[in-house]
Amino acid sequence: MRKDCLVVRSRFDIDVNDQHSRDLRSVLARYIRHARRV
């Protein structure tokens, strides 16, 4: 079970490291920051 979680997590990390995912993450971070202000 733990190995499956690790595999999924490593795959997710790789996706996040992808340029497109990075842009999406920055947009999400900006949105979250804006939501926190309000």
C-alpha positions as CSV (number, residue, x, y, z in Angstrom):
1,M,0.0,0.0,0.0
2,R,2.7,2.5,0.9
3,K,4.7,1.6,-2.3
4,D,1.6,2.5,-4.3
5,C,1.3,5.9,-2.5
6,L,5.0,6.6,-3.2
7,V,4.6,5.7,-6.9
8,V,1.6,8.0,-7.2
9,R,3.4,10.8,-5.3
10,S,6.5,10.5,-7.5
11,R,4.4,10.7,-10.6
12,F,2.6,13.7,-9.2
13,D,5.9,15.4,-8.4
14,I,7.0,14.8,-12.0
15,D,3.8,16.3,-13.3
16,V,4.3,19.3,-11.1
17,N,7.8,19.8,-12.4
18,D,6.4,19.9,-15.9
19,Q,6.4,23.5,-17.3
20,H,2.6,23.5,-17.9
21,S,1.9,22.2,-14.4
22,R,4.2,24.8,-13.0
23,D,2.3,27.6,-14.7
24,L,-1.0,26.1,-13.4
25,R,0.4,25.9,-9.9
26,S,1.5,29.5,-9.9
27,V,-1.9,30.6,-11.1
28,L,-3.5,28.5,-8.3
29,A,-1.1,30.0,-5.7
30,R,-2.1,33.5,-6.9
31,Y,-5.8,32.6,-6.6
32,I,-5.3,31.2,-3.1
33,R,-3.4,34.2,-2.0
34,H,-6.2,36.5,-3.3
35,A,-8.8,34.4,-1.7
36,R,-7.0,34.6,1.7
37,R,-7.0,38.4,1.5
38,V,-10.8,38.4,1.1
